Amino acid sequence: MDIKQAGFSNRTLNCLKRAGILSIEDLLSTPMEEIRATRNAGAKTIQEIEDFKNKFFEKNGEITYVPKTVINKAKPETYEQKKIIIKYRNLFGEYCENIKIDDLKFSARTTHSLSRAGYTTIRDVATVYYSDFISSDGIGASIVEEIIDYLSMNTLIETDKRQLEKYNYYYSWFKNRYGYREDIFPNSLLTKAIKENIENYLDENEKLDESSISIILKQDNVYKTLKLFISNKINQEKRVSIDDIKEIIPSIFWELEIVDDIIKGLIDNNEIENYKGCLREKLPSIDDWINSLDEKYQTIINMKLNGFTLEECGEVVGVTRERIRQIIQREYRKRPVLREDDYAYWFEKYWFTVDSFSKIFEVDSKVFSYLNQAYRRGSTDIEEMTWDQNMESEIYSRLLGFLNRKKVIIDGDYVDIKREAICRKLAEVYFSEEETSFDDFYNLYIEFLEENGLDEDERLSFPSSRAFEARIADSRYVLQKYGRKFRYYPIEEYDVNGLVQELHFERLNNVEISTRKLFFENEELMQDYNLQDEYELHNLLKKTMSEWHRVTGFGVKLTRMPLLTIGTVDRYKQAKELLYQIAPVTVEEYAEFYESEYGMLPQTVIANVAPMLEEYYHNGVFDINQAILTDSEFRLVKAELKKDFYFTEDLKKIFLSLTDGDSSKFNARTVKQLGFKVYANYVISSRFNNSYDYFSSILLANNSVDFRELEDGKLSYVQAAARVLDDYRKDYTLLEYEDMKFIKFERVNSVHPEITKDYLKSYAEDAINYDEDKYFTIQSLKKKGFVSPLHNIGLDDWFFACLIRNHESVRFIKTGGNIVFRRGHRPITTVDFMRFILKQKIHMNIYDFIRYIDVEYGVKLEKEKIVYTLKDTDLYYDEIMEKVYLNKEYYYEEV
């Protein structure tokens, strides 16, 4: 029975047709869930359909399923089972494939009514649609009951197993051949249609192949259900690209031009439209709505949208102001959903002017006027839109354009027209690697303002170049250097707490030192933090002191650059104690000792420290009438000193324990008499020519050495030892196989004679030149196919990385338990490395990001470390979606 005979409204009929429901039996067999998913299936439509179904069931009896045919009613197990053979029992008890109605001895009324309705055999009755049967002329309830009773008791149902296997085989073949996935589609209508067509085809043909697949897929039932799916997807997602649809629907539907025909049909019927390369539901515009109104109402609505008052509208059409207001309210309530209602979310949330709304959404003032009458205006500043989760990239770009109308472009980036923002960006662009003077930077700033027509803006000017220098010097994006110079340095990108912890201020007490000492004692650490000299280190510590001092302060005070004090300091006492350790010495020698101990430049020591010791200066030499050891004390101390190296503080303890606490006898004279050379904070046996010889001897004493275990880990603070180690590292005498653990080249060569120093150097060059990516690790090179016989010697990647680290064509950082290299001479940070990854990926789930850098590069970073590191950088982390983005613009482009 045609669905038109059900008496539905036009709205409901159109909705059902869109769902592919053309008959009452289609309607009764379609679950309400599928109907509700149909486009424009509103509450009234759903209620109308449910009322019809309820009345139908009341009239024809309650049923637990919706039968399609009469046999389905009599034998529920036959429902949707095509793969069966039904036989009917005659009066002799025999089962036949069909029987004439006259031979079954139904009641005379039933036989006559069936004949008059055109049913001559029992198969005719059993296979007709149940809804058509019960609505046939002359077929009353008693006749239906008699037929159902017969069929329920006198039919034999046999499964055609061969045909069932045939159906299943070819349906599986279809799915595998054309990549059809049942799970992609939100309902089973399409799958049912395809199965039904395959079964019908195979009932008439032996097999199904590629040449006949178009017959299966070009049937109306497939077309209608696929059309319903596409239409619903566009309606639900508001805007869908062709590529999005192609990702879901198998290519065979495109090859047969089925999808193209569906999309064209939807467009031709004004159900959807192609908008900027995407498909969306076709909605009437403001003008379409106004044009559908009576002429009088058109005039009123148009006048109001164009800014006329209620009184002015009333004067034109000859009614009162109040009547105009009533008409406008009524017509707005009756209006359909318009295309311009797409902007309602934004209008109700944010405060727009006509100008800002028109430019951000590229619409005319009429749209703004319509929204202003139809919705309540929002109050949030439009600058907050940049954080809105509903932002689309297209709107975001125009929003930025509008917000950036008060910005200037520097090196391709929009920068606020504010002194701080412009100065920072100029410093970043021009002075990230090289220092400059404040005067030169001031001139650059003034030139930039003039070139961009900003020199008349008083907000951007400084009272003087000195005021400019003071402001830049205090900023968090530069580090000051010697001689009124500076360099761009993004302090927020560095974990300064980690730097301070590595400097180990706890080993120092009541002392004044120069950051020069800290700088040269921690050269590798300085490279990690991209610090070029002691002045930058001093300035960094000073600017961040409030952040680290309360946690790891140790009484540190930053005084005149580059000096700092730790604890209570008396410079005269400090200078005299050192003199007592090393006298007699010349002024020049003393200055060198002071430099070694406290980091101060020799010329500064001679100018500012040596004059304090004038009382000890005689004939060009600092000398002290120092106490000497008695013979017995000499023998006791001599017997106790069995090592070649002592830190001064440890040696002093030995003296005090053997001389009854007489500290005066611990001086340079007695130490030298005992056979030691005296240095600033340690002594070395005189059997060594100098400290270089001694440190060489202990570094090369065994086949392997752990530098951090030497002298209880304190040797890593001795600058001379670190320099010896660095020399041996650079010429491959010592090979680092784990962090600060070394093996002698001789040992490796003895086991692998083919490995020479030249071979190791060539390995480093081969690795550096293997790939063009700026950033790499040994693990990333291996994954890209880099191989070397050297990899077979049984050492970890750290060993191979350390062969590269000293090469002049790379810079490196230690991060995440690995060494990351960058080709070129520019210093790098962990943020630079992460930025490099995200330039390729644009955005990643943070856990995928963690796995990626681990698997691809061998860098192991924890989530908390990454989130902290990204803070205050141009990279962006969204904590809700837990994703990292190259920048905020890509975040909005995705959401």
Disulfide bonds with the S-S distance in Angstrom:
none
